[in-house]
Amino acid sequence: MSNIEETALRRFSGARILVGSVVLALAGYMPLQLYIWFGPEDGNPIGLGLLAFATLPFAAAGAAVGAIKMLVERFQRGRG
């Protein structure tokens, strides 16, 4: 493994990736939820729905990567 790859793998821990993914999910979904709570009853927030639809799959994939990386880090700590 090259030095650049090792540096990149050490820079972001699994927990940091997981937290970042949760923040991304909240940033994509909360505008829609706030519109549902406080917006007009007959509103049609198409743009906010598309924002949530676009960000949530990326956030879910990032959360899965973060969780897997956390498991790998835990097993490597136990072995070393």
PDB file of N, CA, C and O in Angstrom:
ATOM      1  N   MET A   1       0.848  -1.169   0.000  1.00  0.00           N
ATOM      2  CA  MET A   1       0.000   0.000   0.000  1.00  0.00           C
ATOM      3  C   MET A   1       0.893   1.231   0.000  1.00  0.00           C
ATOM      4  O   MET A   1       1.894   1.285   0.714  1.00  0.00           O
ATOM      5  N   SER A   2       0.528   2.205  -0.795  1.00  0.00           N
ATOM      6  CA  SER A   2       1.344   3.401  -0.878  1.00  0.00           C
ATOM      7  C   SER A   2       1.115   4.304   0.333  1.00  0.00           C
ATOM      8  O   SER A   2       0.157   4.138   1.089  1.00  0.00           O
ATOM      9  N   ASN A   3       2.002   5.239   0.487  1.00  0.00           N
ATOM     10  CA  ASN A   3       1.924   6.176   1.612  1.00  0.00           C
ATOM     11  C   ASN A   3       0.665   7.043   1.519  1.00  0.00           C
ATOM     12  O   ASN A   3       0.080   7.394   2.544  1.00  0.00           O
ATOM     13  N   ILE A   4       0.247   7.386   0.309  1.00  0.00           N
ATOM     14  CA  ILE A   4      -0.937   8.221   0.131  1.00  0.00           C
ATOM     15  C   ILE A   4      -2.186   7.474   0.596  1.00  0.00           C
ATOM     16  O   ILE A   4      -3.053   8.052   1.252  1.00  0.00           O
ATOM     17  N   GLU A   5      -2.274   6.185   0.253  1.00  0.00           N
ATOM     18  CA  GLU A   5      -3.433   5.397   0.674  1.00  0.00           C
ATOM     19  C   GLU A   5      -3.485   5.240   2.189  1.00  0.00           C
ATOM     20  O   GLU A   5      -4.556   5.337   2.788  1.00  0.00           O
ATOM     21  N   GLU A   6      -2.347   5.001   2.802  1.00  0.00           N
ATOM     22  CA  GLU A   6      -2.310   4.862   4.251  1.00  0.00           C
ATOM     23  C   GLU A   6      -2.722   6.157   4.932  1.00  0.00           C
ATOM     24  O   GLU A   6      -3.449   6.140   5.925  1.00  0.00           O
ATOM     25  N   THR A   7      -2.258   7.271   4.400  1.00  0.00           N
ATOM     26  CA  THR A   7      -2.620   8.569   4.972  1.00  0.00           C
ATOM     27  C   THR A   7      -4.121   8.805   4.857  1.00  0.00           C
ATOM     28  O   THR A   7      -4.752   9.283   5.800  1.00  0.00           O
ATOM     29  N   ALA A   8      -4.695   8.468   3.698  1.00  0.00           N
ATOM     30  CA  ALA A   8      -6.133   8.670   3.507  1.00  0.00           C
ATOM     31  C   ALA A   8      -6.940   7.764   4.428  1.00  0.00           C
ATOM     32  O   ALA A   8      -7.969   8.186   4.955  1.00  0.00           O
ATOM     33  N   LEU A   9      -6.495   6.527   4.633  1.00  0.00           N
ATOM     34  CA  LEU A   9      -7.227   5.611   5.494  1.00  0.00           C
ATOM     35  C   LEU A   9      -7.153   6.013   6.957  1.00  0.00           C
ATOM     36  O   LEU A   9      -8.097   5.778   7.712  1.00  0.00           O
ATOM     37  N   ARG A  10      -6.065   6.604   7.358  1.00  0.00           N
ATOM     38  CA  ARG A  10      -5.924   7.030   8.762  1.00  0.00           C
ATOM     39  C   ARG A  10      -6.631   8.351   9.050  1.00  0.00           C
ATOM     40  O   ARG A  10      -7.005   8.620  10.191  1.00  0.00           O
ATOM     41  N   ARG A  11      -6.813   9.168   8.030  1.00  0.00           N
ATOM     42  CA  ARG A  11      -7.383  10.496   8.234  1.00  0.00           C
ATOM     43  C   ARG A  11      -8.830  10.431   8.702  1.00  0.00           C
ATOM     44  O   ARG A  11      -9.231  11.180   9.593  1.00  0.00           O
ATOM     45  N   PHE A  12      -9.613   9.539   8.105  1.00  0.00           N
ATOM     46  CA  PHE A  12     -11.034   9.458   8.435  1.00  0.00           C
ATOM     47  C   PHE A  12     -11.322   8.137   9.134  1.00  0.00           C
ATOM     48  O   PHE A  12     -11.184   7.068   8.539  1.00  0.00           O
ATOM     49  N   SER A  13     -11.717   8.214  10.382  1.00  0.00           N
ATOM     50  CA  SER A  13     -12.069   7.000  11.117  1.00  0.00           C
ATOM     51  C   SER A  13     -13.484   6.579  10.712  1.00  0.00           C
ATOM     52  O   SER A  13     -14.223   7.348  10.098  1.00  0.00           O
ATOM     53  N   GLY A  14     -13.839   5.358  11.064  1.00  0.00           N
ATOM     54  CA  GLY A  14     -15.175   4.866  10.754  1.00  0.00           C
ATOM     55  C   GLY A  14     -16.260   5.673  11.442  1.00  0.00           C
ATOM     56  O   GLY A  14     -17.318   5.926  10.865  1.00  0.00           O
ATOM     57  N   ALA A  15     -15.996   6.075  12.673  1.00  0.00           N
ATOM     58  CA  ALA A  15     -16.983   6.873  13.411  1.00  0.00           C
ATOM     59  C   ALA A  15     -17.180   8.241  12.749  1.00  0.00           C
ATOM     60  O   ALA A  15     -18.297   8.755  12.691  1.00  0.00           O
ATOM     61  N   ARG A  16     -16.096   8.816  12.257  1.00  0.00           N
ATOM     62  CA  ARG A  16     -16.195  10.120  11.613  1.00  0.00           C
ATOM     63  C   ARG A  16     -16.990  10.019  10.309  1.00  0.00           C
ATOM     64  O   ARG A  16     -17.786  10.905   9.998  1.00  0.00           O
ATOM     65  N   ILE A  17     -16.777   8.952   9.553  1.00  0.00           N
ATOM     66  CA  ILE A  17     -17.533   8.740   8.323  1.00  0.00           C
ATOM     67  C   ILE A  17     -19.010   8.523   8.652  1.00  0.00           C
ATOM     68  O   ILE A  17     -19.886   9.054   7.969  1.00  0.00           O
ATOM     69  N   LEU A  18     -19.281   7.750   9.687  1.00  0.00           N
ATOM     70  CA  LEU A  18     -20.657   7.477  10.086  1.00  0.00           C
ATOM     71  C   LEU A  18     -21.372   8.755  10.530  1.00  0.00           C
ATOM     72  O   LEU A  18     -22.516   8.991  10.140  1.00  0.00           O
ATOM     73  N   VAL A  19     -20.718   9.565  11.328  1.00  0.00           N
ATOM     74  CA  VAL A  19     -21.322  10.829  11.787  1.00  0.00           C
ATOM     75  C   VAL A  19     -21.546  11.772  10.610  1.00  0.00           C
ATOM     76  O   VAL A  19     -22.582  12.431  10.531  1.00  0.00           O
ATOM     77  N   GLY A  20     -20.589  11.838   9.707  1.00  0.00           N
ATOM     78  CA  GLY A  20     -20.748  12.681   8.526  1.00  0.00           C
ATOM     79  C   GLY A  20     -21.918  12.237   7.664  1.00  0.00           C
ATOM     80  O   GLY A  20     -22.625  13.070   7.097  1.00  0.00           O
ATOM     81  N   SER A  21     -22.124  10.947   7.564  1.00  0.00           N
ATOM     82  CA  SER A  21     -23.251  10.427   6.786  1.00  0.00           C
ATOM     83  C   SER A  21     -24.585  10.758   7.446  1.00  0.00           C
ATOM     84  O   SER A  21     -25.557  11.080   6.763  1.00  0.00           O
ATOM     85  N   VAL A  22     -24.628  10.680   8.754  1.00  0.00           N
ATOM     86  CA  VAL A  22     -25.862  11.034   9.465  1.00  0.00           C
ATOM     87  C   VAL A  22     -26.151  12.529   9.304  1.00  0.00           C
ATOM     88  O   VAL A  22     -27.304  12.923   9.131  1.00  0.00           O
ATOM     89  N   VAL A  23     -25.124  13.346   9.358  1.00  0.00           N
ATOM     90  CA  VAL A  23     -25.305  14.792   9.157  1.00  0.00           C
ATOM     91  C   VAL A  23     -25.806  15.059   7.738  1.00  0.00           C
ATOM     92  O   VAL A  23     -26.692  15.890   7.542  1.00  0.00           O
ATOM     93  N   LEU A  24     -25.243  14.357   6.746  1.00  0.00           N
ATOM     94  CA  LEU A  24     -25.699  14.509   5.365  1.00  0.00           C
ATOM     95  C   LEU A  24     -27.163  14.105   5.235  1.00  0.00           C
ATOM     96  O   LEU A  24     -27.941  14.782   4.564  1.00  0.00           O
ATOM     97  N   ALA A  25     -27.534  13.002   5.875  1.00  0.00           N
ATOM     98  CA  ALA A  25     -28.935  12.559   5.827  1.00  0.00           C
ATOM     99  C   ALA A  25     -29.864  13.596   6.448  1.00  0.00           C
ATOM    100  O   ALA A  25     -30.926  13.891   5.900  1.00  0.00           O
ATOM    101  N   LEU A  26     -29.469  14.142   7.578  1.00  0.00           N
ATOM    102  CA  LEU A  26     -30.295  15.173   8.217  1.00  0.00           C
ATOM    103  C   LEU A  26     -30.383  16.435   7.370  1.00  0.00           C
ATOM    104  O   LEU A  26     -31.441  17.058   7.284  1.00  0.00           O
ATOM    105  N   ALA A  27     -29.273  16.811   6.746  1.00  0.00           N
ATOM    106  CA  ALA A  27     -29.272  18.008   5.902  1.00  0.00           C
ATOM    107  C   ALA A  27     -30.151  17.823   4.668  1.00  0.00           C
ATOM    108  O   ALA A  27     -30.719  18.790   4.162  1.00  0.00           O
ATOM    109  N   GLY A  28     -30.266  16.597   4.186  1.00  0.00           N
ATOM    110  CA  GLY A  28     -31.109  16.349   3.033  1.00  0.00           C
ATOM    111  C   GLY A  28     -32.573  16.179   3.380  1.00  0.00           C
ATOM    112  O   GLY A  28     -33.442  16.525   2.580  1.00  0.00           O
ATOM    113  N   TYR A  29     -32.861  15.651   4.559  1.00  0.00           N
ATOM    114  CA  TYR A  29     -34.240  15.353   4.913  1.00  0.00           C
ATOM    115  C   TYR A  29     -34.924  16.456   5.728  1.00  0.00           C
ATOM    116  O   TYR A  29     -36.126  16.673   5.571  1.00  0.00           O
ATOM    117  N   MET A  30     -34.199  17.142   6.576  1.00  0.00           N
ATOM    118  CA  MET A  30     -34.839  18.094   7.500  1.00  0.00           C
ATOM    119  C   MET A  30     -35.564  19.252   6.811  1.00  0.00           C
ATOM    120  O   MET A  30     -36.596  19.684   7.326  1.00  0.00           O
ATOM    121  N   PRO A  31     -35.084  19.786   5.665  1.00  0.00           N
ATOM    122  CA  PRO A  31     -35.900  20.833   5.021  1.00  0.00           C
ATOM    123  C   PRO A  31     -37.299  20.343   4.651  1.00  0.00           C
ATOM    124  O   PRO A  31     -38.276  21.074   4.809  1.00  0.00           O
ATOM    125  N   LEU A  32     -37.395  19.115   4.163  1.00  0.00           N
ATOM    126  CA  LEU A  32     -38.706  18.553   3.839  1.00  0.00           C
ATOM    127  C   LEU A  32     -39.546  18.376   5.098  1.00  0.00           C
ATOM    128  O   LEU A  32     -40.735  18.696   5.106  1.00  0.00           O
ATOM    129  N   GLN A  33     -38.933  17.871   6.155  1.00  0.00           N
ATOM    130  CA  GLN A  33     -39.683  17.665   7.399  1.00  0.00           C
ATOM    131  C   GLN A  33     -40.148  18.989   7.990  1.00  0.00           C
ATOM    132  O   GLN A  33     -41.270  19.088   8.486  1.00  0.00           O
ATOM    133  N   LEU A  34     -39.297  20.000   7.940  1.00  0.00           N
ATOM    134  CA  LEU A  34     -39.703  21.315   8.441  1.00  0.00           C
ATOM    135  C   LEU A  34     -40.846  21.895   7.620  1.00  0.00           C
ATOM    136  O   LEU A  34     -41.746  22.535   8.165  1.00  0.00           O
ATOM    137  N   TYR A  35     -40.811  21.672   6.309  1.00  0.00           N
ATOM    138  CA  TYR A  35     -41.918  22.132   5.465  1.00  0.00           C
ATOM    139  C   TYR A  35     -43.204  21.391   5.827  1.00  0.00           C
ATOM    140  O   TYR A  35     -44.284  21.983   5.847  1.00  0.00           O
ATOM    141  N   ILE A  36     -43.084  20.100   6.110  1.00  0.00           N
ATOM    142  CA  ILE A  36     -44.273  19.326   6.496  1.00  0.00           C
ATOM    143  C   ILE A  36     -44.841  19.851   7.814  1.00  0.00           C
ATOM    144  O   ILE A  36     -46.056  19.981   7.964  1.00  0.00           O
ATOM    145  N   TRP A  37     -43.973  20.147   8.749  1.00  0.00           N
ATOM    146  CA  TRP A  37     -44.433  20.635  10.055  1.00  0.00           C
ATOM    147  C   TRP A  37     -45.002  22.042  10.004  1.00  0.00           C
ATOM    148  O   TRP A  37     -46.059  22.301  10.579  1.00  0.00           O
ATOM    149  N   PHE A  38     -44.313  22.959   9.321  1.00  0.00           N
ATOM    150  CA  PHE A  38     -44.645  24.382   9.410  1.00  0.00           C
ATOM    151  C   PHE A  38     -45.185  24.994   8.123  1.00  0.00           C
ATOM    152  O   PHE A  38     -45.631  26.141   8.137  1.00  0.00           O
ATOM    153  N   GLY A  39     -45.158  24.269   7.024  1.00  0.00           N
ATOM    154  CA  GLY A  39     -45.605  24.820   5.747  1.00  0.00           C
ATOM    155  C   GLY A  39     -47.112  24.795   5.614  1.00  0.00           C
ATOM    156  O   GLY A  39     -47.821  24.340   6.512  1.00  0.00           O
ATOM    157  N   PRO A  40     -47.593  25.286   4.492  1.00  0.00           N
ATOM    158  CA  PRO A  40     -49.045  25.274   4.281  1.00  0.00           C
ATOM    159  C   PRO A  40     -49.551  23.841   4.096  1.00  0.00           C
ATOM    160  O   PRO A  40     -48.822  22.965   3.631  1.00  0.00           O
ATOM    161  N   GLU A  41     -50.807  23.624   4.468  1.00  0.00           N
ATOM    162  CA  GLU A  41     -51.373  22.277   4.401  1.00  0.00           C
ATOM    163  C   GLU A  41     -51.536  21.793   2.964  1.00  0.00           C
ATOM    164  O   GLU A  41     -51.455  20.593   2.701  1.00  0.00           O
ATOM    165  N   ASP A  42     -51.763  22.704   2.050  1.00  0.00           N
ATOM    166  CA  ASP A  42     -51.963  22.307   0.659  1.00  0.00           C
ATOM    167  C   ASP A  42     -50.699  22.490  -0.184  1.00  0.00           C
ATOM    168  O   ASP A  42     -50.780  22.548  -1.411  1.00  0.00           O
ATOM    169  N   GLY A  43     -49.537  22.582   0.462  1.00  0.00           N
ATOM    170  CA  GLY A  43     -48.284  22.779  -0.258  1.00  0.00           C
ATOM    171  C   GLY A  43     -47.821  21.518  -0.978  1.00  0.00           C
ATOM    172  O   GLY A  43     -48.246  20.409  -0.655  1.00  0.00           O
ATOM    173  N   ASN A  44     -46.941  21.709  -1.962  1.00  0.00           N
ATOM    174  CA  ASN A  44     -46.429  20.595  -2.736  1.00  0.00           C
ATOM    175  C   ASN A  44     -44.907  20.779  -2.886  1.00  0.00           C
ATOM    176  O   ASN A  44     -44.449  21.310  -3.898  1.00  0.00           O
ATOM    177  N   PRO A  45     -44.134  20.350  -1.898  1.00  0.00           N
ATOM    178  CA  PRO A  45     -42.687  20.607  -1.908  1.00  0.00           C
ATOM    179  C   PRO A  45     -41.914  19.606  -2.785  1.00  0.00           C
ATOM    180  O   PRO A  45     -41.208  18.737  -2.274  1.00  0.00           O
ATOM    181  N   ILE A  46     -42.058  19.742  -4.091  1.00  0.00           N
ATOM    182  CA  ILE A  46     -41.415  18.795  -5.007  1.00  0.00           C
ATOM    183  C   ILE A  46     -39.900  18.904  -4.904  1.00  0.00           C
ATOM    184  O   ILE A  46     -39.212  17.884  -4.846  1.00  0.00           O
ATOM    185  N   GLY A  47     -39.380  20.098  -4.880  1.00  0.00           N
ATOM    186  CA  GLY A  47     -37.932  20.280  -4.814  1.00  0.00           C
ATOM    187  C   GLY A  47     -37.329  19.715  -3.538  1.00  0.00           C
ATOM    188  O   GLY A  47     -36.256  19.113  -3.571  1.00  0.00           O
ATOM    189  N   LEU A  48     -38.003  19.903  -2.425  1.00  0.00           N
ATOM    190  CA  LEU A  48     -37.500  19.373  -1.164  1.00  0.00           C
ATOM    191  C   LEU A  48     -37.568  17.851  -1.139  1.00  0.00           C
ATOM    192  O   LEU A  48     -36.697  17.196  -0.566  1.00  0.00           O
ATOM    193  N   GLY A  49     -38.598  17.292  -1.756  1.00  0.00           N
ATOM    194  CA  GLY A  49     -38.681  15.845  -1.863  1.00  0.00           C
ATOM    195  C   GLY A  49     -37.572  15.277  -2.726  1.00  0.00           C
ATOM    196  O   GLY A  49     -37.008  14.231  -2.406  1.00  0.00           O
ATOM    197  N   LEU A  50     -37.255  15.960  -3.820  1.00  0.00           N
ATOM    198  CA  LEU A  50     -36.154  15.521  -4.679  1.00  0.00           C
ATOM    199  C   LEU A  50     -34.812  15.638  -3.955  1.00  0.00           C
ATOM    200  O   LEU A  50     -33.930  14.799  -4.141  1.00  0.00           O
ATOM    201  N   LEU A  51     -34.658  16.665  -3.140  1.00  0.00           N
ATOM    202  CA  LEU A  51     -33.430  16.807  -2.359  1.00  0.00           C
ATOM    203  C   LEU A  51     -33.264  15.632  -1.402  1.00  0.00           C
ATOM    204  O   LEU A  51     -32.180  15.057  -1.304  1.00  0.00           O
ATOM    205  N   ALA A  52     -34.321  15.280  -0.706  1.00  0.00           N
ATOM    206  CA  ALA A  52     -34.263  14.142   0.211  1.00  0.00           C
ATOM    207  C   ALA A  52     -34.028  12.853  -0.561  1.00  0.00           C
ATOM    208  O   ALA A  52     -33.247  12.004  -0.130  1.00  0.00           O
ATOM    209  N   PHE A  53     -34.699  12.699  -1.699  1.00  0.00           N
ATOM    210  CA  PHE A  53     -34.553  11.502  -2.519  1.00  0.00           C
ATOM    211  C   PHE A  53     -33.129  11.357  -3.045  1.00  0.00           C
ATOM    212  O   PHE A  53     -32.645  10.236  -3.202  1.00  0.00           O
ATOM    213  N   ALA A  54     -32.462  12.452  -3.315  1.00  0.00           N
ATOM    214  CA  ALA A  54     -31.101  12.396  -3.855  1.00  0.00           C
ATOM    215  C   ALA A  54     -30.048  12.188  -2.771  1.00  0.00           C
ATOM    216  O   ALA A  54     -29.047  11.515  -3.018  1.00  0.00           O
ATOM    217  N   THR A  55     -30.243  12.739  -1.595  1.00  0.00           N
ATOM    218  CA  THR A  55     -29.198  12.668  -0.569  1.00  0.00           C
ATOM    219  C   THR A  55     -29.262  11.413   0.288  1.00  0.00           C
ATOM    220  O   THR A  55     -28.219  10.926   0.725  1.00  0.00           O
ATOM    221  N   LEU A  56     -30.432  10.879   0.539  1.00  0.00           N
ATOM    222  CA  LEU A  56     -30.543   9.744   1.455  1.00  0.00           C
ATOM    223  C   LEU A  56     -29.822   8.480   0.982  1.00  0.00           C
ATOM    224  O   LEU A  56     -29.232   7.799   1.821  1.00  0.00           O
ATOM    225  N   PRO A  57     -29.829   8.123  -0.301  1.00  0.00           N
ATOM    226  CA  PRO A  57     -29.046   6.945  -0.707  1.00  0.00           C
ATOM    227  C   PRO A  57     -27.548   7.120  -0.495  1.00  0.00           C
ATOM    228  O   PRO A  57     -26.868   6.178  -0.089  1.00  0.00           O
ATOM    229  N   PHE A  58     -27.029   8.307  -0.763  1.00  0.00           N
ATOM    230  CA  PHE A  58     -25.604   8.562  -0.532  1.00  0.00           C
ATOM    231  C   PHE A  58     -25.276   8.503   0.956  1.00  0.00           C
ATOM    232  O   PHE A  58     -24.234   7.981   1.353  1.00  0.00           O
ATOM    233  N   ALA A  59     -26.171   9.039   1.766  1.00  0.00           N
ATOM    234  CA  ALA A  59     -25.953   9.001   3.212  1.00  0.00           C
ATOM    235  C   ALA A  59     -26.013   7.568   3.735  1.00  0.00           C
ATOM    236  O   ALA A  59     -25.239   7.200   4.618  1.00  0.00           O
ATOM    237  N   ALA A  60     -26.917   6.765   3.203  1.00  0.00           N
ATOM    238  CA  ALA A  60     -27.018   5.366   3.634  1.00  0.00           C
ATOM    239  C   ALA A  60     -25.763   4.587   3.229  1.00  0.00           C
ATOM    240  O   ALA A  60     -25.251   3.780   4.005  1.00  0.00           O
ATOM    241  N   ALA A  61     -25.280   4.830   2.028  1.00  0.00           N
ATOM    242  CA  ALA A  61     -24.054   4.156   1.579  1.00  0.00           C
ATOM    243  C   ALA A  61     -22.866   4.582   2.442  1.00  0.00           C
ATOM    244  O   ALA A  61     -22.043   3.748   2.818  1.00  0.00           O
ATOM    245  N   GLY A  62     -22.775   5.873   2.756  1.00  0.00           N
ATOM    246  CA  GLY A  62     -21.700   6.350   3.621  1.00  0.00           C
ATOM    247  C   GLY A  62     -21.785   5.777   5.021  1.00  0.00           C
ATOM    248  O   GLY A  62     -20.763   5.456   5.627  1.00  0.00           O
ATOM    249  N   ALA A  63     -22.995   5.648   5.537  1.00  0.00           N
ATOM    250  CA  ALA A  63     -23.169   5.063   6.866  1.00  0.00           C
ATOM    251  C   ALA A  63     -22.750   3.598   6.865  1.00  0.00           C
ATOM    252  O   ALA A  63     -22.154   3.122   7.831  1.00  0.00           O
ATOM    253  N   ALA A  64     -23.058   2.882   5.789  1.00  0.00           N
ATOM    254  CA  ALA A  64     -22.646   1.480   5.701  1.00  0.00           C
ATOM    255  C   ALA A  64     -21.126   1.368   5.645  1.00  0.00           C
ATOM    256  O   ALA A  64     -20.544   0.509   6.307  1.00  0.00           O
ATOM    257  N   VAL A  65     -20.483   2.225   4.863  1.00  0.00           N
ATOM    258  CA  VAL A  65     -19.017   2.221   4.786  1.00  0.00           C
ATOM    259  C   VAL A  65     -18.416   2.561   6.144  1.00  0.00           C
ATOM    260  O   VAL A  65     -17.453   1.926   6.573  1.00  0.00           O
ATOM    261  N   GLY A  66     -18.975   3.556   6.819  1.00  0.00           N
ATOM    262  CA  GLY A  66     -18.477   3.930   8.141  1.00  0.00           C
ATOM    263  C   GLY A  66     -18.630   2.821   9.157  1.00  0.00           C
ATOM    264  O   GLY A  66     -17.734   2.598   9.971  1.00  0.00           O
ATOM    265  N   ALA A  67     -19.765   2.114   9.123  1.00  0.00           N
ATOM    266  CA  ALA A  67     -19.981   1.017  10.070  1.00  0.00           C
ATOM    267  C   ALA A  67     -19.021  -0.140   9.794  1.00  0.00           C
ATOM    268  O   ALA A  67     -18.477  -0.732  10.726  1.00  0.00           O
ATOM    269  N   ILE A  68     -18.814  -0.459   8.527  1.00  0.00           N
ATOM    270  CA  ILE A  68     -17.869  -1.526   8.184  1.00  0.00           C
ATOM    271  C   ILE A  68     -16.453  -1.141   8.586  1.00  0.00           C
ATOM    272  O   ILE A  68     -15.707  -1.965   9.114  1.00  0.00           O
ATOM    273  N   LYS A  69     -16.084   0.105   8.339  1.00  0.00           N
ATOM    274  CA  LYS A  69     -14.739   0.559   8.719  1.00  0.00           C
ATOM    275  C   LYS A  69     -14.562   0.534  10.235  1.00  0.00           C
ATOM    276  O   LYS A  69     -13.473   0.232  10.724  1.00  0.00           O
ATOM    277  N   MET A  70     -15.620   0.847  10.982  1.00  0.00           N
ATOM    278  CA  MET A  70     -15.531   0.768  12.441  1.00  0.00           C
ATOM    279  C   MET A  70     -15.308  -0.668  12.895  1.00  0.00           C
ATOM    280  O   MET A  70     -14.522  -0.914  13.810  1.00  0.00           O
ATOM    281  N   LEU A  71     -15.994  -1.617  12.263  1.00  0.00           N
ATOM    282  CA  LEU A  71     -15.789  -3.027  12.609  1.00  0.00           C
ATOM    283  C   LEU A  71     -14.363  -3.477  12.295  1.00  0.00           C
ATOM    284  O   LEU A  71     -13.735  -4.173  13.093  1.00  0.00           O
ATOM    285  N   VAL A  72     -13.861  -3.078  11.139  1.00  0.00           N
ATOM    286  CA  VAL A  72     -12.489  -3.445  10.768  1.00  0.00           C
ATOM    287  C   VAL A  72     -11.493  -2.833  11.749  1.00  0.00           C
ATOM    288  O   VAL A  72     -10.546  -3.499  12.168  1.00  0.00           O
ATOM    289  N   GLU A  73     -11.701  -1.573  12.118  1.00  0.00           N
ATOM    290  CA  GLU A  73     -10.806  -0.929  13.083  1.00  0.00           C
ATOM    291  C   GLU A  73     -10.841  -1.644  14.423  1.00  0.00           C
ATOM    292  O   GLU A  73      -9.809  -1.794  15.078  1.00  0.00           O
ATOM    293  N   ARG A  74     -12.017  -2.082  14.830  1.00  0.00           N
ATOM    294  CA  ARG A  74     -12.130  -2.775  16.122  1.00  0.00           C
ATOM    295  C   ARG A  74     -11.384  -4.102  16.107  1.00  0.00           C
ATOM    296  O   ARG A  74     -10.688  -4.437  17.066  1.00  0.00           O
ATOM    297  N   PHE A  75     -11.526  -4.858  15.021  1.00  0.00           N
ATOM    298  CA  PHE A  75     -10.822  -6.145  14.939  1.00  0.00           C
ATOM    299  C   PHE A  75      -9.311  -5.961  14.798  1.00  0.00           C
ATOM    300  O   PHE A  75      -8.539  -6.776  15.302  1.00  0.00           O
ATOM    301  N   GLN A  76      -8.889  -4.901  14.121  1.00  0.00           N
ATOM    302  CA  GLN A  76      -7.440  -4.650  14.004  1.00  0.00           C
ATOM    303  C   GLN A  76      -6.848  -4.232  15.333  1.00  0.00           C
ATOM    304  O   GLN A  76      -5.706  -4.583  15.627  1.00  0.00           O
ATOM    305  N   ARG A  77      -7.581  -3.496  16.143  1.00  0.00           N
ATOM    306  CA  ARG A  77      -7.102  -3.119  17.472  1.00  0.00           C
ATOM    307  C   ARG A  77      -6.938  -4.331  18.365  1.00  0.00           C
ATOM    308  O   ARG A  77      -5.993  -4.404  19.150  1.00  0.00           O
ATOM    309  N   GLY A  78      -7.840  -5.273  18.253  1.00  0.00           N
ATOM    310  CA  GLY A  78      -7.775  -6.462  19.083  1.00  0.00           C
ATOM    311  C   GLY A  78      -6.609  -7.375  18.703  1.00  0.00           C
ATOM    312  O   GLY A  78      -6.059  -8.071  19.556  1.00  0.00           O
ATOM    313  N   ARG A  79      -6.238  -7.372  17.438  1.00  0.00           N
ATOM    314  CA  ARG A  79      -5.165  -8.228  16.971  1.00  0.00           C
ATOM    315  C   ARG A  79      -3.790  -7.621  17.250  1.00  0.00           C
ATOM    316  O   ARG A  79      -2.828  -8.343  17.515  1.00  0.00           O
ATOM    317  N   GLY A  80      -3.703  -6.294  17.191  1.00  0.00           N
ATOM    318  CA  GLY A  80      -2.406  -5.624  17.317  1.00  0.00           C
ATOM    319  C   GLY A  80      -2.002  -5.472  18.716  1.00  0.00           C
ATOM    320  O   GLY A  80      -0.934  -4.928  18.995  1.00  0.00           O
TER     321      GLY A  80
END
